[in-house]
Amino acid sequence: MQDGQAHISVSDNGIGIAAEEQQHIFELFAQAKRDLDRSEGGLGIGLAVARKMVELHGGSIHCHSAGIGQGTRFSVSLPSVLPQEKRAEPNIIAPAMPKSGLPTIMVVDDNADGAEMLASLMNMMGYVTLVENGSHSALNTAREAQPQICILDIGLPDMDGNELARRLRAQPETANALLIAVTGYGQPGDKETSLQAGFDHYLIKPVDISSLFTLLAAETARRTPAPEAAHQ
């Protein structure tokens, strides 16, 4: 305990983190090794969730590594229990948005753990989320639940995300939904193909979490009627 803060550090002697990666390691979908087939590296979500949880409690989290092969140290600082007037406001990443009437979001990704963790992150912000790991099941869920926002991976095994987007646009239940691609495919031609398939936005991994939540907040505001209109 120091200066009203509780400090916790965890160190290992593992593979370490390269200097150029350390400033991005807490970003959503960031990985020390980024292969499209996900054969190496983690999900790229856990540290973003950890940072979010720590910041919601008014704390901070940092990492330090001397480089590849030299281990890593993660340090967490959290405020001790203080009188209400002395408590610092949490550093919330996402923009302010109304908590009532939030759009329903469907996340589609064949990486089940990654999809669930991304959904959990949005649940923390008050959204109702649906998770599907296949395109055909996603189409069925979309017809029943009518999500207003769909976050889709492109590299799906049974039907790729572009074809899924086309079919969602063809369904009356999701014809006007906001479609966001979150993918590791980053070539200009990949983006153009997806936009032509019906996506509204194309986000390349590692995704800046604040950018994602800015899109969600803008869509929430667009779909929320003005107070005057709501009472007419």
C-alpha positions as CSV (number, residue, x, y, z in Angstrom):
1,M,0.0,0.0,0.0
2,Q,1.5,3.4,-1.0
3,D,-0.1,6.8,-1.5
4,G,-3.6,5.4,-1.1
5,Q,-3.0,2.8,-3.8
6,A,-2.7,-1.0,-3.6
7,H,0.1,-2.2,-6.0
8,I,0.3,-5.8,-7.3
9,S,3.0,-7.1,-9.6
10,V,3.2,-10.5,-11.4
11,S,6.4,-11.5,-13.2
12,D,7.4,-14.5,-15.2
13,N,10.6,-15.6,-17.1
14,G,8.7,-16.6,-20.3
15,I,8.9,-15.5,-23.9
16,G,8.7,-11.8,-23.1
17,I,7.3,-9.0,-25.3
18,A,9.1,-7.0,-27.9
19,A,9.5,-3.3,-27.2
20,E,7.4,-2.2,-30.2
21,E,4.5,-4.5,-29.0
22,Q,4.3,-3.3,-25.5
23,Q,2.5,0.0,-26.2
24,H,-0.3,-2.0,-28.0
25,I,-0.6,-5.1,-25.8
26,F,-3.7,-3.9,-24.0
27,E,-5.6,-3.1,-27.2
28,L,-8.5,-5.3,-28.3
29,F,-7.3,-8.2,-30.5
30,A,-3.6,-7.3,-30.1
31,Q,-1.2,-10.2,-30.1
32,A,2.5,-10.4,-29.8
33,K,2.4,-12.7,-32.9
34,R,-0.3,-12.0,-35.4
35,D,-1.0,-14.8,-37.8
36,L,-4.3,-14.9,-39.6
37,D,-4.7,-18.6,-38.9
38,R,-4.3,-17.9,-35.2
39,S,-1.8,-20.7,-34.9
40,E,0.3,-18.7,-32.4
41,G,-0.4,-16.1,-29.8
42,G,-3.5,-15.7,-27.6
43,L,-7.0,-14.5,-28.4
44,G,-6.0,-10.8,-28.1
45,I,-8.9,-10.0,-25.9
46,G,-8.0,-11.0,-22.3
47,L,-5.6,-8.1,-21.6
48,A,-8.2,-5.6,-23.0
49,V,-10.8,-7.0,-20.6
50,A,-8.3,-6.9,-17.8
51,R,-7.5,-3.2,-18.5
52,K,-11.2,-2.4,-18.7
53,M,-11.9,-4.1,-15.4
54,V,-9.1,-2.3,-13.6
55,E,-10.0,1.1,-15.1
56,L,-13.7,0.6,-14.0
57,H,-12.3,0.4,-10.4
58,G,-10.3,3.6,-10.9
59,G,-7.0,1.8,-11.3
60,S,-4.3,1.3,-13.9
61,I,-2.4,-1.6,-15.4
62,H,1.0,-1.6,-17.1
63,C,3.4,-4.2,-18.5
64,H,7.2,-4.2,-18.9
65,S,9.5,-6.6,-20.6
66,A,13.2,-6.3,-21.4
67,G,12.5,-8.0,-24.7
68,I,12.0,-11.4,-26.3
69,G,13.0,-14.2,-24.1
70,Q,13.4,-12.0,-21.0
71,G,10.1,-12.4,-19.3
72,T,7.3,-9.9,-18.5
73,R,6.1,-8.0,-15.5
74,F,2.5,-6.8,-15.2
75,S,1.7,-4.2,-12.5
76,V,-1.7,-3.3,-11.3
77,S,-2.5,-0.2,-9.1
78,L,-5.9,0.1,-7.4
79,P,-7.2,2.8,-5.1
80,S,-7.8,1.9,-1.5
81,V,-11.3,2.6,0.0
82,L,-11.4,6.3,0.4
83,P,-14.2,8.8,1.4
84,Q,-16.6,9.4,-1.4
85,E,-15.3,12.9,-2.1
86,K,-11.8,11.7,-2.6
87,R,-12.5,8.9,-5.0
88,A,-11.2,9.3,-8.5
89,E,-13.7,8.8,-11.4
90,P,-12.9,5.6,-13.3
91,N,-11.3,6.1,-16.7
92,I,-14.0,4.7,-19.0
93,I,-12.8,4.0,-22.5
94,A,-16.2,3.9,-24.2
95,P,-18.1,7.2,-25.0
96,A,-21.0,8.1,-22.9
97,M,-24.2,6.5,-24.1
98,P,-27.8,6.0,-22.8
99,K,-28.2,2.8,-20.8
100,S,-31.9,2.3,-21.8
101,G,-32.9,1.0,-25.2
102,L,-29.5,-0.1,-26.2
103,P,-29.4,-2.0,-29.5
104,T,-29.0,-5.8,-29.4
105,I,-25.7,-7.0,-30.8
106,M,-24.9,-10.3,-32.5
107,V,-21.3,-11.4,-32.6
108,V,-20.4,-14.1,-35.1
109,D,-16.9,-15.8,-34.9
110,D,-15.8,-19.4,-35.1
111,N,-13.4,-18.7,-32.3
112,A,-15.8,-19.5,-29.5
113,D,-13.7,-18.1,-26.7
114,G,-12.9,-14.9,-28.5
115,A,-16.6,-14.4,-29.4
116,E,-17.7,-14.9,-25.8
117,M,-15.0,-12.6,-24.4
118,L,-15.9,-9.8,-26.9
119,A,-19.6,-10.3,-26.0
120,S,-18.7,-10.0,-22.3
121,L,-16.8,-6.8,-22.9
122,M,-19.9,-5.3,-24.6
123,N,-22.1,-6.6,-21.8
124,M,-20.0,-4.6,-19.4
125,M,-21.2,-1.5,-21.3
126,G,-24.8,-2.5,-20.9
127,Y,-25.5,-4.1,-24.3
128,V,-27.5,-7.3,-24.8
129,T,-25.3,-9.6,-26.9
130,L,-25.9,-12.8,-28.9
131,V,-23.1,-15.1,-29.8
132,E,-23.0,-17.5,-32.7
133,N,-20.0,-19.5,-34.0
134,G,-21.4,-20.4,-37.4
135,S,-23.0,-18.5,-40.3
136,H,-26.1,-20.7,-40.7
137,S,-27.0,-20.6,-37.0
138,A,-26.4,-16.9,-37.1
139,L,-28.9,-16.4,-39.9
140,N,-31.5,-18.3,-37.8
141,T,-30.8,-16.3,-34.7
142,A,-30.9,-13.1,-36.7
143,R,-34.4,-13.9,-38.0
144,E,-35.7,-14.6,-34.5
145,A,-33.8,-12.0,-32.4
146,Q,-33.6,-9.2,-35.1
147,P,-30.3,-7.7,-33.8
148,Q,-29.7,-4.1,-34.7
149,I,-25.9,-4.5,-34.8
150,C,-23.9,-7.5,-36.2
151,I,-20.2,-7.9,-35.6
152,L,-18.9,-10.5,-38.0
153,D,-15.6,-12.3,-38.6
154,I,-14.8,-12.8,-42.3
155,G,-12.9,-16.1,-42.1
156,L,-15.8,-18.3,-41.1
157,P,-15.6,-22.0,-42.1
158,D,-19.1,-22.8,-43.3
159,M,-19.9,-19.6,-45.1
160,D,-17.6,-16.6,-45.1
161,G,-18.5,-13.3,-43.5
162,N,-19.1,-11.6,-46.8
163,E,-21.7,-14.1,-47.9
164,L,-23.2,-13.9,-44.4
165,A,-23.5,-10.1,-44.7
166,R,-25.2,-10.4,-48.1
167,R,-27.8,-12.8,-46.6
168,L,-28.4,-10.6,-43.6
169,R,-29.0,-7.7,-45.9
170,A,-31.5,-9.9,-47.8
171,Q,-33.5,-10.8,-44.7
172,P,-36.1,-8.2,-43.8
173,E,-35.3,-8.7,-40.1
174,T,-31.7,-7.5,-40.5
175,A,-31.8,-5.5,-43.8
176,N,-31.2,-2.3,-41.9
177,A,-28.8,-3.6,-39.3
178,L,-25.4,-2.1,-38.8
179,L,-22.8,-4.6,-40.0
180,I,-19.3,-4.3,-38.7
181,A,-16.5,-6.6,-40.0
182,V,-13.8,-7.4,-37.4
183,T,-11.1,-9.3,-39.2
184,G,-7.4,-10.0,-39.7
185,Y,-7.6,-9.6,-43.5
186,G,-6.3,-6.1,-44.2
187,Q,-5.6,-5.8,-47.9
188,P,-7.4,-2.9,-49.7
189,G,-9.1,-5.5,-51.9
190,D,-10.4,-7.4,-48.9
191,K,-12.0,-4.2,-47.5
192,E,-13.6,-3.3,-50.8
193,T,-15.1,-6.8,-51.2
194,S,-16.6,-6.6,-47.8
195,L,-18.1,-3.2,-48.2
196,Q,-19.6,-4.3,-51.5
197,A,-21.1,-7.3,-49.7
198,G,-23.0,-5.0,-47.4
199,F,-20.8,-4.1,-44.4
200,D,-21.0,-0.6,-43.1
201,H,-17.6,-0.6,-41.4
202,Y,-14.4,-2.7,-41.7
203,L,-12.1,-2.9,-38.7
204,I,-8.8,-4.7,-38.9
205,K,-7.3,-6.5,-36.0
206,P,-5.9,-5.5,-33.6
207,V,-8.9,-3.2,-33.2
208,D,-8.8,0.0,-31.2
209,I,-11.5,-0.7,-28.6
210,S,-12.4,3.0,-28.4
211,S,-13.1,3.1,-32.1
212,L,-15.4,0.1,-31.8
213,F,-17.3,1.6,-29.0
214,T,-17.5,4.9,-30.9
215,L,-19.3,3.1,-33.7
216,L,-21.7,1.4,-31.2
217,A,-22.4,4.7,-29.5
218,A,-23.1,6.5,-32.7
219,E,-25.5,3.8,-33.8
220,T,-27.2,3.8,-30.4
221,A,-27.7,7.6,-30.7
222,R,-29.0,7.2,-34.2
223,R,-31.6,4.7,-33.2
224,T,-32.7,6.5,-30.0
225,P,-35.6,8.9,-30.6
226,A,-35.3,12.5,-29.4
227,P,-37.4,13.1,-26.2
228,E,-39.9,15.3,-28.0
229,A,-40.4,12.6,-30.7
230,A,-40.8,9.9,-28.1
231,H,-43.8,11.7,-26.5
232,Q,-45.6,12.5,-29.7
